[in-house]
Amino acid sequence: MAIKTITVTEDAYESIKRLKNTDESFSQFFLRISREKMTVKDLAGAIKLSDNEYAALKKHTKELRKKASTDMKERLKKCMF
């Protein structure tokens, strides 16, 4: 197995260290998060959003999904005979 060395800032290291489980290595942590489906809530926690910022992000995401759905329905209507 090859080993790679990466360089991160002290802040990034501390942030990652807080996110990983105490019983897992950094390699195990990176493998776990790269395989998991991350939600907006997970990402919000990772980048330290306030409750208000998280609520605004969640609301904006819902609005974007609704608009995309409406736009897609309109496009499909135009394609149908």
mmCIF file of the N, C-alpha and C atoms, coordinates in Angstrom:
data_MODEL
# 
_entry.id   MODEL 
# 
loop_
_atom_site.group_PDB 
_atom_site.id 
_atom_site.type_symbol 
_atom_site.label_atom_id 
_atom_site.label_alt_id 
_atom_site.label_comp_id 
_atom_site.label_asym_id 
_atom_site.label_entity_id 
_atom_site.label_seq_id 
_atom_site.pdbx_PDB_ins_code 
_atom_site.Cartn_x 
_atom_site.Cartn_y 
_atom_site.Cartn_z 
_atom_site.occupancy 
_atom_site.B_iso_or_equiv 
_atom_site.pdbx_formal_charge 
_atom_site.auth_seq_id 
_atom_site.auth_comp_id 
_atom_site.auth_asym_id 
_atom_site.auth_atom_id 
_atom_site.pdbx_PDB_model_num 
ATOM 1   N N  . MET A 1 1  ? 0.854   -1.176 0.000   1.00 0.00 ? 1  MET A N  1 
ATOM 2   C CA . MET A 1 1  ? 0.000   0.000  0.000   1.00 0.00 ? 1  MET A CA 1 
ATOM 3   C C  . MET A 1 1  ? 0.897   1.235  0.000   1.00 0.00 ? 1  MET A C  1 
ATOM 4   N N  . ALA A 1 2  ? 0.609   2.151  -0.907  1.00 0.00 ? 2  ALA A N  1 
ATOM 5   C CA . ALA A 1 2  ? 1.359   3.409  -0.980  1.00 0.00 ? 2  ALA A CA 1 
ATOM 6   C C  . ALA A 1 2  ? 0.851   4.370  0.087   1.00 0.00 ? 2  ALA A C  1 
ATOM 7   N N  . ILE A 1 3  ? 1.733   5.201  0.540   1.00 0.00 ? 3  ILE A N  1 
ATOM 8   C CA . ILE A 1 3  ? 1.369   6.216  1.528   1.00 0.00 ? 3  ILE A CA 1 
ATOM 9   C C  . ILE A 1 3  ? 1.652   7.577  0.913   1.00 0.00 ? 3  ILE A C  1 
ATOM 10  N N  . LYS A 1 4  ? 0.700   8.493  1.070   1.00 0.00 ? 4  LYS A N  1 
ATOM 11  C CA . LYS A 1 4  ? 0.832   9.858  0.570   1.00 0.00 ? 4  LYS A CA 1 
ATOM 12  C C  . LYS A 1 4  ? 0.860   10.813 1.751   1.00 0.00 ? 4  LYS A C  1 
ATOM 13  N N  . THR A 1 5  ? 1.648   11.842 1.633   1.00 0.00 ? 5  THR A N  1 
ATOM 14  C CA . THR A 1 5  ? 1.706   12.892 2.650   1.00 0.00 ? 5  THR A CA 1 
ATOM 15  C C  . THR A 1 5  ? 0.982   14.107 2.107   1.00 0.00 ? 5  THR A C  1 
ATOM 16  N N  . ILE A 1 6  ? 0.090   14.680 2.917   1.00 0.00 ? 6  ILE A N  1 
ATOM 17  C CA . ILE A 1 6  ? -0.606  15.899 2.520   1.00 0.00 ? 6  ILE A CA 1 
ATOM 18  C C  . ILE A 1 6  ? -0.273  17.002 3.516   1.00 0.00 ? 6  ILE A C  1 
ATOM 19  N N  . THR A 1 7  ? -0.364  18.230 3.060   1.00 0.00 ? 7  THR A N  1 
ATOM 20  C CA . THR A 1 7  ? -0.092  19.382 3.915   1.00 0.00 ? 7  THR A CA 1 
ATOM 21  C C  . THR A 1 7  ? -1.386  20.145 4.122   1.00 0.00 ? 7  THR A C  1 
ATOM 22  N N  . VAL A 1 8  ? -1.706  20.408 5.375   1.00 0.00 ? 8  VAL A N  1 
ATOM 23  C CA . VAL A 1 8  ? -2.892  21.196 5.712   1.00 0.00 ? 8  VAL A CA 1 
ATOM 24  C C  . VAL A 1 8  ? -2.482  22.240 6.746   1.00 0.00 ? 8  VAL A C  1 
ATOM 25  N N  . THR A 1 9  ? -3.263  23.302 6.819   1.00 0.00 ? 9  THR A N  1 
ATOM 26  C CA . THR A 1 9  ? -2.994  24.316 7.832   1.00 0.00 ? 9  THR A CA 1 
ATOM 27  C C  . THR A 1 9  ? -3.337  23.762 9.209   1.00 0.00 ? 9  THR A C  1 
ATOM 28  N N  . GLU A 1 10 ? -2.854  24.412 10.220  1.00 0.00 ? 10 GLU A N  1 
ATOM 29  C CA . GLU A 1 10 ? -3.161  24.005 11.595  1.00 0.00 ? 10 GLU A CA 1 
ATOM 30  C C  . GLU A 1 10 ? -4.670  24.060 11.848  1.00 0.00 ? 10 GLU A C  1 
ATOM 31  N N  . ASP A 1 11 ? -5.328  25.105 11.328  1.00 0.00 ? 11 ASP A N  1 
ATOM 32  C CA . ASP A 1 11 ? -6.785  25.222 11.485  1.00 0.00 ? 11 ASP A CA 1 
ATOM 33  C C  . ASP A 1 11 ? -7.506  24.049 10.827  1.00 0.00 ? 11 ASP A C  1 
ATOM 34  N N  . ALA A 1 12 ? -7.077  23.691 9.617   1.00 0.00 ? 12 ALA A N  1 
ATOM 35  C CA . ALA A 1 12 ? -7.701  22.574 8.910   1.00 0.00 ? 12 ALA A CA 1 
ATOM 36  C C  . ALA A 1 12 ? -7.490  21.272 9.684   1.00 0.00 ? 12 ALA A C  1 
ATOM 37  N N  . TYR A 1 13 ? -6.285  21.069 10.188  1.00 0.00 ? 13 TYR A N  1 
ATOM 38  C CA . TYR A 1 13 ? -5.984  19.875 10.972  1.00 0.00 ? 13 TYR A CA 1 
ATOM 39  C C  . TYR A 1 13 ? -6.889  19.771 12.199  1.00 0.00 ? 13 TYR A C  1 
ATOM 40  N N  . GLU A 1 14 ? -7.013  20.861 12.932  1.00 0.00 ? 14 GLU A N  1 
ATOM 41  C CA . GLU A 1 14 ? -7.853  20.856 14.137  1.00 0.00 ? 14 GLU A CA 1 
ATOM 42  C C  . GLU A 1 14 ? -9.317  20.603 13.785  1.00 0.00 ? 14 GLU A C  1 
ATOM 43  N N  . SER A 1 15 ? -9.771  21.174 12.687  1.00 0.00 ? 15 SER A N  1 
ATOM 44  C CA . SER A 1 15 ? -11.154 20.974 12.254  1.00 0.00 ? 15 SER A CA 1 
ATOM 45  C C  . SER A 1 15 ? -11.403 19.512 11.898  1.00 0.00 ? 15 SER A C  1 
ATOM 46  N N  . ILE A 1 16 ? -10.489 18.929 11.146  1.00 0.00 ? 16 ILE A N  1 
ATOM 47  C CA . ILE A 1 16 ? -10.621 17.518 10.749  1.00 0.00 ? 16 ILE A CA 1 
ATOM 48  C C  . ILE A 1 16 ? -10.536 16.620 11.979  1.00 0.00 ? 16 ILE A C  1 
ATOM 49  N N  . LYS A 1 17 ? -9.630  16.938 12.858  1.00 0.00 ? 17 LYS A N  1 
ATOM 50  C CA . LYS A 1 17 ? -9.447  16.147 14.081  1.00 0.00 ? 17 LYS A CA 1 
ATOM 51  C C  . LYS A 1 17 ? -10.745 16.103 14.905  1.00 0.00 ? 17 LYS A C  1 
ATOM 52  N N  . ARG A 1 18 ? -11.471 17.236 14.948  1.00 0.00 ? 18 ARG A N  1 
ATOM 53  C CA . ARG A 1 18 ? -12.731 17.283 15.692  1.00 0.00 ? 18 ARG A CA 1 
ATOM 54  C C  . ARG A 1 18 ? -13.826 16.458 15.006  1.00 0.00 ? 18 ARG A C  1 
ATOM 55  N N  . LEU A 1 19 ? -13.759 16.360 13.680  1.00 0.00 ? 19 LEU A N  1 
ATOM 56  C CA . LEU A 1 19 ? -14.796 15.651 12.934  1.00 0.00 ? 19 LEU A CA 1 
ATOM 57  C C  . LEU A 1 19 ? -14.626 14.141 12.951  1.00 0.00 ? 19 LEU A C  1 
ATOM 58  N N  . LYS A 1 20 ? -13.405 13.663 13.054  1.00 0.00 ? 20 LYS A N  1 
ATOM 59  C CA . LYS A 1 20 ? -13.191 12.221 12.991  1.00 0.00 ? 20 LYS A CA 1 
ATOM 60  C C  . LYS A 1 20 ? -13.542 11.566 14.326  1.00 0.00 ? 20 LYS A C  1 
ATOM 61  N N  . ASN A 1 21 ? -13.919 10.317 14.247  1.00 0.00 ? 21 ASN A N  1 
ATOM 62  C CA . ASN A 1 21 ? -14.217 9.551  15.456  1.00 0.00 ? 21 ASN A CA 1 
ATOM 63  C C  . ASN A 1 21 ? -12.914 9.270  16.203  1.00 0.00 ? 21 ASN A C  1 
ATOM 64  N N  . THR A 1 22 ? -12.994 9.170  17.511  1.00 0.00 ? 22 THR A N  1 
ATOM 65  C CA . THR A 1 22 ? -11.785 8.969  18.304  1.00 0.00 ? 22 THR A CA 1 
ATOM 66  C C  . THR A 1 22 ? -11.133 7.622  18.037  1.00 0.00 ? 22 THR A C  1 
ATOM 67  N N  . ASP A 1 23 ? -11.914 6.641  17.591  1.00 0.00 ? 23 ASP A N  1 
ATOM 68  C CA . ASP A 1 23 ? -11.374 5.300  17.357  1.00 0.00 ? 23 ASP A CA 1 
ATOM 69  C C  . ASP A 1 23 ? -10.933 5.057  15.913  1.00 0.00 ? 23 ASP A C  1 
ATOM 70  N N  . GLU A 1 24 ? -10.890 6.101  15.092  1.00 0.00 ? 24 GLU A N  1 
ATOM 71  C CA . GLU A 1 24 ? -10.483 5.906  13.701  1.00 0.00 ? 24 GLU A CA 1 
ATOM 72  C C  . GLU A 1 24 ? -9.249  6.737  13.371  1.00 0.00 ? 24 GLU A C  1 
ATOM 73  N N  . SER A 1 25 ? -8.477  6.220  12.440  1.00 0.00 ? 25 SER A N  1 
ATOM 74  C CA . SER A 1 25 ? -7.305  6.958  11.961  1.00 0.00 ? 25 SER A CA 1 
ATOM 75  C C  . SER A 1 25 ? -7.767  8.023  10.978  1.00 0.00 ? 25 SER A C  1 
ATOM 76  N N  . PHE A 1 26 ? -6.855  8.904  10.621  1.00 0.00 ? 26 PHE A N  1 
ATOM 77  C CA . PHE A 1 26 ? -7.198  9.917  9.623   1.00 0.00 ? 26 PHE A CA 1 
ATOM 78  C C  . PHE A 1 26 ? -7.520  9.248  8.283   1.00 0.00 ? 26 PHE A C  1 
ATOM 79  N N  . SER A 1 27 ? -6.781  8.196  7.933   1.00 0.00 ? 27 SER A N  1 
ATOM 80  C CA . SER A 1 27 ? -7.062  7.478  6.679   1.00 0.00 ? 27 SER A CA 1 
ATOM 81  C C  . SER A 1 27 ? -8.471  6.886  6.702   1.00 0.00 ? 27 SER A C  1 
ATOM 82  N N  . GLN A 1 28 ? -8.839  6.262  7.817   1.00 0.00 ? 28 GLN A N  1 
ATOM 83  C CA . GLN A 1 28 ? -10.188 5.710  7.949   1.00 0.00 ? 28 GLN A CA 1 
ATOM 84  C C  . GLN A 1 28 ? -11.237 6.809  7.856   1.00 0.00 ? 28 GLN A C  1 
ATOM 85  N N  . PHE A 1 29 ? -10.961 7.955  8.472   1.00 0.00 ? 29 PHE A N  1 
ATOM 86  C CA . PHE A 1 29 ? -11.882 9.087  8.419   1.00 0.00 ? 29 PHE A CA 1 
ATOM 87  C C  . PHE A 1 29 ? -12.104 9.548  6.979   1.00 0.00 ? 29 PHE A C  1 
ATOM 88  N N  . PHE A 1 30 ? -10.992 9.759  6.245   1.00 0.00 ? 30 PHE A N  1 
ATOM 89  C CA . PHE A 1 30 ? -11.121 10.219 4.864   1.00 0.00 ? 30 PHE A CA 1 
ATOM 90  C C  . PHE A 1 30 ? -11.867 9.212  4.003   1.00 0.00 ? 30 PHE A C  1 
ATOM 91  N N  . LEU A 1 31 ? -11.617 7.934  4.219   1.00 0.00 ? 31 LEU A N  1 
ATOM 92  C CA . LEU A 1 31 ? -12.346 6.903  3.467   1.00 0.00 ? 31 LEU A CA 1 
ATOM 93  C C  . LEU A 1 31 ? -13.832 6.937  3.814   1.00 0.00 ? 31 LEU A C  1 
ATOM 94  N N  . ARG A 1 32 ? -14.140 7.086  5.097   1.00 0.00 ? 32 ARG A N  1 
ATOM 95  C CA . ARG A 1 32 ? -15.544 7.116  5.522   1.00 0.00 ? 32 ARG A CA 1 
ATOM 96  C C  . ARG A 1 32 ? -16.281 8.307  4.919   1.00 0.00 ? 32 ARG A C  1 
ATOM 97  N N  . ILE A 1 33 ? -15.716 9.482  5.024   1.00 0.00 ? 33 ILE A N  1 
ATOM 98  C CA . ILE A 1 33 ? -16.449 10.648 4.523   1.00 0.00 ? 33 ILE A CA 1 
ATOM 99  C C  . ILE A 1 33 ? -16.512 10.673 3.004   1.00 0.00 ? 33 ILE A C  1 
ATOM 100 N N  . SER A 1 34 ? -15.549 10.061 2.341   1.00 0.00 ? 34 SER A N  1 
ATOM 101 C CA . SER A 1 34 ? -15.589 10.043 0.879   1.00 0.00 ? 34 SER A CA 1 
ATOM 102 C C  . SER A 1 34 ? -16.634 9.053  0.371   1.00 0.00 ? 34 SER A C  1 
ATOM 103 N N  . ARG A 1 35 ? -17.071 8.132  1.213   1.00 0.00 ? 35 ARG A N  1 
ATOM 104 C CA . ARG A 1 35 ? -18.082 7.147  0.817   1.00 0.00 ? 35 ARG A CA 1 
ATOM 105 C C  . ARG A 1 35 ? -19.490 7.534  1.262   1.00 0.00 ? 35 ARG A C  1 
ATOM 106 N N  . GLU A 1 36 ? -19.581 8.427  2.229   1.00 0.00 ? 36 GLU A N  1 
ATOM 107 C CA . GLU A 1 36 ? -20.886 8.813  2.753   1.00 0.00 ? 36 GLU A CA 1 
ATOM 108 C C  . GLU A 1 36 ? -21.548 9.850  1.871   1.00 0.00 ? 36 GLU A C  1 
ATOM 109 N N  . LYS A 1 37 ? -22.858 9.794  1.849   1.00 0.00 ? 37 LYS A N  1 
ATOM 110 C CA . LYS A 1 37 ? -23.613 10.847 1.176   1.00 0.00 ? 37 LYS A CA 1 
ATOM 111 C C  . LYS A 1 37 ? -23.732 11.986 2.176   1.00 0.00 ? 37 LYS A C  1 
ATOM 112 N N  . MET A 1 38 ? -23.135 13.113 1.853   1.00 0.00 ? 38 MET A N  1 
ATOM 113 C CA . MET A 1 38 ? -23.141 14.254 2.754   1.00 0.00 ? 38 MET A CA 1 
ATOM 114 C C  . MET A 1 38 ? -24.401 15.080 2.527   1.00 0.00 ? 38 MET A C  1 
ATOM 115 N N  . THR A 1 39 ? -25.036 15.474 3.592   1.00 0.00 ? 39 THR A N  1 
ATOM 116 C CA . THR A 1 39 ? -26.220 16.315 3.506   1.00 0.00 ? 39 THR A CA 1 
ATOM 117 C C  . THR A 1 39 ? -25.819 17.769 3.729   1.00 0.00 ? 39 THR A C  1 
ATOM 118 N N  . VAL A 1 40 ? -26.746 18.659 3.450   1.00 0.00 ? 40 VAL A N  1 
ATOM 119 C CA . VAL A 1 40 ? -26.491 20.077 3.706   1.00 0.00 ? 40 VAL A CA 1 
ATOM 120 C C  . VAL A 1 40 ? -26.174 20.280 5.185   1.00 0.00 ? 40 VAL A C  1 
ATOM 121 N N  . LYS A 1 41 ? -26.865 19.559 6.040   1.00 0.00 ? 41 LYS A N  1 
ATOM 122 C CA . LYS A 1 41 ? -26.625 19.698 7.474   1.00 0.00 ? 41 LYS A CA 1 
ATOM 123 C C  . LYS A 1 41 ? -25.206 19.267 7.833   1.00 0.00 ? 41 LYS A C  1 
ATOM 124 N N  . ASP A 1 42 ? -24.731 18.171 7.221   1.00 0.00 ? 42 ASP A N  1 
ATOM 125 C CA . ASP A 1 42 ? -23.359 17.726 7.470   1.00 0.00 ? 42 ASP A CA 1 
ATOM 126 C C  . ASP A 1 42 ? -22.360 18.792 7.052   1.00 0.00 ? 42 ASP A C  1 
ATOM 127 N N  . LEU A 1 43 ? -22.579 19.334 5.861   1.00 0.00 ? 43 LEU A N  1 
ATOM 128 C CA . LEU A 1 43 ? -21.670 20.352 5.355   1.00 0.00 ? 43 LEU A CA 1 
ATOM 129 C C  . LEU A 1 43 ? -21.744 21.614 6.190   1.00 0.00 ? 43 LEU A C  1 
ATOM 130 N N  . ALA A 1 44 ? -22.940 21.978 6.603   1.00 0.00 ? 44 ALA A N  1 
ATOM 131 C CA . ALA A 1 44 ? -23.092 23.175 7.430   1.00 0.00 ? 44 ALA A CA 1 
ATOM 132 C C  . ALA A 1 44 ? -22.314 23.015 8.728   1.00 0.00 ? 44 ALA A C  1 
ATOM 133 N N  . GLY A 1 45 ? -22.353 21.838 9.306   1.00 0.00 ? 45 GLY A N  1 
ATOM 134 C CA . GLY A 1 45 ? -21.599 21.587 10.526  1.00 0.00 ? 45 GLY A CA 1 
ATOM 135 C C  . GLY A 1 45 ? -20.106 21.619 10.289  1.00 0.00 ? 45 GLY A C  1 
ATOM 136 N N  . ALA A 1 46 ? -19.690 21.142 9.123   1.00 0.00 ? 46 ALA A N  1 
ATOM 137 C CA . ALA A 1 46 ? -18.266 21.097 8.811   1.00 0.00 ? 46 ALA A CA 1 
ATOM 138 C C  . ALA A 1 46 ? -17.684 22.485 8.591   1.00 0.00 ? 46 ALA A C  1 
ATOM 139 N N  . ILE A 1 47 ? -18.513 23.411 8.093   1.00 0.00 ? 47 ILE A N  1 
ATOM 140 C CA . ILE A 1 47 ? -17.982 24.748 7.833   1.00 0.00 ? 47 ILE A CA 1 
ATOM 141 C C  . ILE A 1 47 ? -18.430 25.755 8.890   1.00 0.00 ? 47 ILE A C  1 
ATOM 142 N N  . LYS A 1 48 ? -19.009 25.263 9.956   1.00 0.00 ? 48 LYS A N  1 
ATOM 143 C CA . LYS A 1 48 ? -19.341 26.079 11.120  1.00 0.00 ? 48 LYS A CA 1 
ATOM 144 C C  . LYS A 1 48 ? -20.307 27.226 10.822  1.00 0.00 ? 48 LYS A C  1 
ATOM 145 N N  . LEU A 1 49 ? -21.451 26.887 10.238  1.00 0.00 ? 49 LEU A N  1 
ATOM 146 C CA . LEU A 1 49 ? -22.477 27.900 10.014  1.00 0.00 ? 49 LEU A CA 1 
ATOM 147 C C  . LEU A 1 49 ? -23.256 28.133 11.295  1.00 0.00 ? 49 LEU A C  1 
ATOM 148 N N  . SER A 1 50 ? -23.706 29.337 11.482  1.00 0.00 ? 50 SER A N  1 
ATOM 149 C CA . SER A 1 50 ? -24.580 29.618 12.616  1.00 0.00 ? 50 SER A CA 1 
ATOM 150 C C  . SER A 1 50 ? -25.950 29.017 12.326  1.00 0.00 ? 50 SER A C  1 
ATOM 151 N N  . ASP A 1 51 ? -26.808 28.956 13.325  1.00 0.00 ? 51 ASP A N  1 
ATOM 152 C CA . ASP A 1 51 ? -28.160 28.426 13.124  1.00 0.00 ? 51 ASP A CA 1 
ATOM 153 C C  . ASP A 1 51 ? -28.909 29.226 12.071  1.00 0.00 ? 51 ASP A C  1 
ATOM 154 N N  . ASN A 1 52 ? -28.766 30.540 12.102  1.00 0.00 ? 52 ASN A N  1 
ATOM 155 C CA . ASN A 1 52 ? -29.438 31.402 11.118  1.00 0.00 ? 52 ASN A CA 1 
ATOM 156 C C  . ASN A 1 52 ? -28.900 31.165 9.712   1.00 0.00 ? 52 ASN A C  1 
ATOM 157 N N  . GLU A 1 53 ? -27.581 31.032 9.590   1.00 0.00 ? 53 GLU A N  1 
ATOM 158 C CA . GLU A 1 53 ? -26.972 30.780 8.276   1.00 0.00 ? 53 GLU A CA 1 
ATOM 159 C C  . GLU A 1 53 ? -27.415 29.424 7.738   1.00 0.00 ? 53 GLU A C  1 
ATOM 160 N N  . TYR A 1 54 ? -27.463 28.423 8.620   1.00 0.00 ? 54 TYR A N  1 
ATOM 161 C CA . TYR A 1 54 ? -27.907 27.095 8.209   1.00 0.00 ? 54 TYR A CA 1 
ATOM 162 C C  . TYR A 1 54 ? -29.361 27.141 7.741   1.00 0.00 ? 54 TYR A C  1 
ATOM 163 N N  . ALA A 1 55 ? -30.217 27.812 8.488   1.00 0.00 ? 55 ALA A N  1 
ATOM 164 C CA . ALA A 1 55 ? -31.638 27.914 8.113   1.00 0.00 ? 55 ALA A CA 1 
ATOM 165 C C  . ALA A 1 55 ? -31.789 28.613 6.766   1.00 0.00 ? 55 ALA A C  1 
ATOM 166 N N  . ALA A 1 56 ? -31.015 29.659 6.558   1.00 0.00 ? 56 ALA A N  1 
ATOM 167 C CA . ALA A 1 56 ? -31.075 30.385 5.282   1.00 0.00 ? 56 ALA A CA 1 
ATOM 168 C C  . ALA A 1 56 ? -30.592 29.504 4.139   1.00 0.00 ? 56 ALA A C  1 
ATOM 169 N N  . LEU A 1 57 ? -29.524 28.746 4.364   1.00 0.00 ? 57 LEU A N  1 
ATOM 170 C CA . LEU A 1 57 ? -29.006 27.839 3.341   1.00 0.00 ? 57 LEU A CA 1 
ATOM 171 C C  . LEU A 1 57 ? -30.021 26.758 3.010   1.00 0.00 ? 57 LEU A C  1 
ATOM 172 N N  . LYS A 1 58 ? -30.638 26.202 4.035   1.00 0.00 ? 58 LYS A N  1 
ATOM 173 C CA . LYS A 1 58 ? -31.641 25.155 3.829   1.00 0.00 ? 58 LYS A CA 1 
ATOM 174 C C  . LYS A 1 58 ? -32.842 25.705 3.045   1.00 0.00 ? 58 LYS A C  1 
ATOM 175 N N  . LYS A 1 59 ? -33.292 26.896 3.414   1.00 0.00 ? 59 LYS A N  1 
ATOM 176 C CA . LYS A 1 59 ? -34.419 27.524 2.717   1.00 0.00 ? 59 LYS A CA 1 
ATOM 177 C C  . LYS A 1 59 ? -34.071 27.797 1.250   1.00 0.00 ? 59 LYS A C  1 
ATOM 178 N N  . HIS A 1 60 ? -32.887 28.330 1.037   1.00 0.00 ? 60 HIS A N  1 
ATOM 179 C CA . HIS A 1 60 ? -32.449 28.637 -0.329  1.00 0.00 ? 60 HIS A CA 1 
ATOM 180 C C  . HIS A 1 60 ? -32.355 27.356 -1.167  1.00 0.00 ? 60 HIS A C  1 
ATOM 181 N N  . THR A 1 61 ? -31.842 26.291 -0.574  1.00 0.00 ? 61 THR A N  1 
ATOM 182 C CA . THR A 1 61 ? -31.723 25.012 -1.273  1.00 0.00 ? 61 THR A CA 1 
ATOM 183 C C  . THR A 1 61 ? -33.096 24.488 -1.673  1.00 0.00 ? 61 THR A C  1 
ATOM 184 N N  . LYS A 1 62 ? -34.067 24.570 -0.757  1.00 0.00 ? 62 LYS A N  1 
ATOM 185 C CA . LYS A 1 62 ? -35.431 24.127 -1.067  1.00 0.00 ? 62 LYS A CA 1 
ATOM 186 C C  . LYS A 1 62 ? -36.028 24.953 -2.203  1.00 0.00 ? 62 LYS A C  1 
ATOM 187 N N  . GLU A 1 63 ? -35.787 26.267 -2.171  1.00 0.00 ? 63 GLU A N  1 
ATOM 188 C CA . GLU A 1 63 ? -36.296 27.144 -3.223  1.00 0.00 ? 63 GLU A CA 1 
ATOM 189 C C  . GLU A 1 63 ? -35.682 26.795 -4.576  1.00 0.00 ? 63 GLU A C  1 
ATOM 190 N N  . LEU A 1 64 ? -34.378 26.526 -4.586  1.00 0.00 ? 64 LEU A N  1 
ATOM 191 C CA . LEU A 1 64 ? -33.709 26.147 -5.829  1.00 0.00 ? 64 LEU A CA 1 
ATOM 192 C C  . LEU A 1 64 ? -34.259 24.834 -6.379  1.00 0.00 ? 64 LEU A C  1 
ATOM 193 N N  . ARG A 1 65 ? -34.486 23.860 -5.491  1.00 0.00 ? 65 ARG A N  1 
ATOM 194 C CA . ARG A 1 65 ? -35.038 22.572 -5.931  1.00 0.00 ? 65 ARG A CA 1 
ATOM 195 C C  . ARG A 1 65 ? -36.442 22.744 -6.499  1.00 0.00 ? 65 ARG A C  1 
ATOM 196 N N  . LYS A 1 66 ? -37.258 23.574 -5.842  1.00 0.00 ? 66 LYS A N  1 
ATOM 197 C CA . LYS A 1 66 ? -38.623 23.814 -6.321  1.00 0.00 ? 66 LYS A CA 1 
ATOM 198 C C  . LYS A 1 66 ? -38.598 24.488 -7.684  1.00 0.00 ? 66 LYS A C  1 
ATOM 199 N N  . LYS A 1 67 ? -37.722 25.479 -7.842  1.00 0.00 ? 67 LYS A N  1 
ATOM 200 C CA . LYS A 1 67 ? -37.607 26.184 -9.122  1.00 0.00 ? 67 LYS A CA 1 
ATOM 201 C C  . LYS A 1 67 ? -37.121 25.231 -10.212 1.00 0.00 ? 67 LYS A C  1 
ATOM 202 N N  . ALA A 1 68 ? -36.148 24.405 -9.904  1.00 0.00 ? 68 ALA A N  1 
ATOM 203 C CA . ALA A 1 68 ? -35.632 23.445 -10.880 1.00 0.00 ? 68 ALA A CA 1 
ATOM 204 C C  . ALA A 1 68 ? -36.720 22.467 -11.297 1.00 0.00 ? 68 ALA A C  1 
ATOM 205 N N  . SER A 1 69 ? -37.516 22.017 -10.339 1.00 0.00 ? 69 SER A N  1 
ATOM 206 C CA . SER A 1 69 ? -38.611 21.096 -10.634 1.00 0.00 ? 69 SER A CA 1 
ATOM 207 C C  . SER A 1 69 ? -39.655 21.759 -11.536 1.00 0.00 ? 69 SER A C  1 
ATOM 208 N N  . THR A 1 70 ? -40.013 22.998 -11.210 1.00 0.00 ? 70 THR A N  1 
ATOM 209 C CA . THR A 1 70 ? -40.979 23.748 -12.020 1.00 0.00 ? 70 THR A CA 1 
ATOM 210 C C  . THR A 1 70 ? -40.434 23.968 -13.433 1.00 0.00 ? 70 THR A C  1 
ATOM 211 N N  . ASP A 1 71 ? -39.177 24.368 -13.524 1.00 0.00 ? 71 ASP A N  1 
ATOM 212 C CA . ASP A 1 71 ? -38.553 24.579 -14.837 1.00 0.00 ? 71 ASP A CA 1 
ATOM 213 C C  . ASP A 1 71 ? -38.550 23.294 -15.662 1.00 0.00 ? 71 ASP A C  1 
ATOM 214 N N  . MET A 1 72 ? -38.241 22.174 -15.023 1.00 0.00 ? 72 MET A N  1 
ATOM 215 C CA . MET A 1 72 ? -38.213 20.900 -15.733 1.00 0.00 ? 72 MET A CA 1 
ATOM 216 C C  . MET A 1 72 ? -39.598 20.523 -16.236 1.00 0.00 ? 72 MET A C  1 
ATOM 217 N N  . LYS A 1 73 ? -40.620 20.734 -15.416 1.00 0.00 ? 73 LYS A N  1 
ATOM 218 C CA . LYS A 1 73 ? -41.993 20.434 -15.844 1.00 0.00 ? 73 LYS A CA 1 
ATOM 219 C C  . LYS A 1 73 ? -42.378 21.281 -17.054 1.00 0.00 ? 73 LYS A C  1 
ATOM 220 N N  . GLU A 1 74 ? -42.002 22.542 -17.049 1.00 0.00 ? 74 GLU A N  1 
ATOM 221 C CA . GLU A 1 74 ? -42.299 23.429 -18.170 1.00 0.00 ? 74 GLU A CA 1 
ATOM 222 C C  . GLU A 1 74 ? -41.573 22.975 -19.439 1.00 0.00 ? 74 GLU A C  1 
ATOM 223 N N  . ARG A 1 75 ? -40.340 22.571 -19.297 1.00 0.00 ? 75 ARG A N  1 
ATOM 224 C CA . ARG A 1 75 ? -39.576 22.098 -20.454 1.00 0.00 ? 75 ARG A CA 1 
ATOM 225 C C  . ARG A 1 75 ? -40.182 20.811 -21.017 1.00 0.00 ? 75 ARG A C  1 
ATOM 226 N N  . LEU A 1 76 ? -40.633 19.936 -20.126 1.00 0.00 ? 76 LEU A N  1 
ATOM 227 C CA . LEU A 1 76 ? -41.231 18.681 -20.589 1.00 0.00 ? 76 LEU A CA 1 
ATOM 228 C C  . LEU A 1 76 ? -42.541 18.945 -21.323 1.00 0.00 ? 76 LEU A C  1 
ATOM 229 N N  . LYS A 1 77 ? -43.309 19.920 -20.859 1.00 0.00 ? 77 LYS A N  1 
ATOM 230 C CA . LYS A 1 77 ? -44.565 20.272 -21.539 1.00 0.00 ? 77 LYS A CA 1 
ATOM 231 C C  . LYS A 1 77 ? -44.291 20.712 -22.955 1.00 0.00 ? 77 LYS A C  1 
ATOM 232 N N  . LYS A 1 78 ? -43.228 21.476 -23.172 1.00 0.00 ? 78 LYS A N  1 
ATOM 233 C CA . LYS A 1 78 ? -42.875 21.963 -24.499 1.00 0.00 ? 78 LYS A CA 1 
ATOM 234 C C  . LYS A 1 78 ? -42.438 20.840 -25.423 1.00 0.00 ? 78 LYS A C  1 
ATOM 235 N N  . CYS A 1 79 ? -41.861 19.787 -24.839 1.00 0.00 ? 79 CYS A N  1 
ATOM 236 C CA . CYS A 1 79 ? -41.377 18.662 -25.649 1.00 0.00 ? 79 CYS A CA 1 
ATOM 237 C C  . CYS A 1 79 ? -42.484 17.679 -26.014 1.00 0.00 ? 79 CYS A C  1 
ATOM 238 N N  . MET A 1 80 ? -43.540 17.661 -25.228 1.00 0.00 ? 80 MET A N  1 
ATOM 239 C CA . MET A 1 80 ? -44.627 16.712 -25.454 1.00 0.00 ? 80 MET A CA 1 
ATOM 240 C C  . MET A 1 80 ? -45.587 17.245 -26.512 1.00 0.00 ? 80 MET A C  1 
ATOM 241 N N  . PHE A 1 81 ? -46.139 16.319 -27.252 1.00 0.00 ? 81 PHE A N  1 
ATOM 242 C CA . PHE A 1 81 ? -47.081 16.706 -28.314 1.00 0.00 ? 81 PHE A CA 1 
ATOM 243 C C  . PHE A 1 81 ? -48.491 16.527 -27.863 1.00 0.00 ? 81 PHE A C  1 
# 
